[in-house]
Amino acid sequence: MKARVSWDKDLTFTGTTDSGYNTVMDGNGNAVSPMESVLVAIGACSSVDVVDILKKGRFDISACHCELEATRAEEPPRVFEKVHAHYTVSGKGITDKALARAVQLSAEKYCSVMLMLKGNVDITTSFTLVE
């Protein structure tokens, strides 16, 4: 995997992945910030796992949303200290037990972004099942 980040102007940068996708990031709030992109990456990576695990369990999932909240250190480098991910999943026949297992497996075994931060960031999860 490779990527390139190029300075556009001011504190705006464009990241380009080797798969050809671009992401604009900005340190002045004119686009997603690099730290926001890490937070979104946590939610996207773990949501991919949750959806995939439920689908492999032959559950009829119709929606998955991940709300994230992060607490950052007060002083530079202002790293994440805590992240909470709350999943809201809709579908037919999904049980609390199945959803709990999917969220736990993602957080503890499959989500590479969460696991990369493990030991440095206190990451917690919760979920709501909507039928």
N, C-alpha and C positions, 0 to 999 in steps of 0.2 A: 504494500500500500504506500502510495506517495501522494503528496499534496504540495501546493505552492501558494504562498501568501505574498501578494504584491501591494505596495503602498499606492493608493490612488491620489489622495490629497488630505491635508490636515491630519486627522487621526482616523481616516477611513482606509480600510484595506479590503481586498477581494481575495478570498481563498478559493483555489481551484483544485479539485480532486483529480486523481488519475482517471476516474470514471467520467470526467468531463463536467461535473456539476460545480456551480459557483455559489459562494456565500459572501455577502457583503457584511462586514463588521465595522463598528465605529466606536471609538473611545469617548466621543462627545454626545452620544445619545441620538445620533441621526440614523442609526441602524442598530441591529442586534449587537450587544457588546460581546466580547469574547467570553466573559463569565456567564452571560445569559445563554450563549450557545452551548456551554458545558451543561448547564441546568437542563436545557431542552434535550440535549443528547442523553442525559440520564433517563428522562421520561420516554423518549423515543425508543431507546435501546431496551428498556425494561418492558415497555408496552408491546414491542415486537414479540418478546418472550411470552408474555401473558397471553396474547392472542394466539400465538403458535401452539402453546401448551394446551389451551382450551380446545382449539381446533383439532389437535391430534387426539384429544380425549373425546372427539366427536360431539362436542357441545355446539349448539346453534347460537353463536355469538353475533350480535348485531351492532354493538358499539363498545368502544373502550376509550375512556378519557383518563388522562393522568394529570392531576393538579400537583404542582411542585412548589414547595416553599423552602427557601434557603436562608440561613443565617451566616453572615460573613464576619470575619475578624474586623475589629474597629481600626486597627493599624495596618499599614502596608506590610506584607503584600495582600492583605484583605482576602485571604483564602476562605473557602467554605468551611465552616465549623460544623454545621448541621444541615441536613437536607431531609425533608419529609416528602414522600411521594404517596398520594392518595389516588387510587384507581376506582373509577366508576365504570362498571361493566354491565351491559344489558344483553339479554338473550333468553332463549327458551331452554329450560331444563338444566341450567347451570346451578350448581349447588354452592353454598357458602364454603363447604369443604374443598371443592374443586378449585374455586377461585382463590382461596387461601393458599392452597398448595401451589398454584401457578405463580402467585405473587412471591411466595417464599422461595420457590425454585429459581425464579428470576434473580431475586436479590442475593441469594446465597451461592448459586451455581452457574448461571448462564449470562447475566448482564455484565458484559466486559467493562462497560463504563462505570457501573457501580463498584465492581470488584477492583478496578484500577484505583478507586478512591478509598477503598476499605483500609482501615487503620489510620487514615488521616482525617476522614470526615465521618461524623456520626450520622448514618443513614437509617431512617425508619420508614416503615410503610404501613398503610391501612387501605381498606377497600370498602366499597358499597356495591351491593348487587341489586340491580334493578331488573325486574322481570316484566 
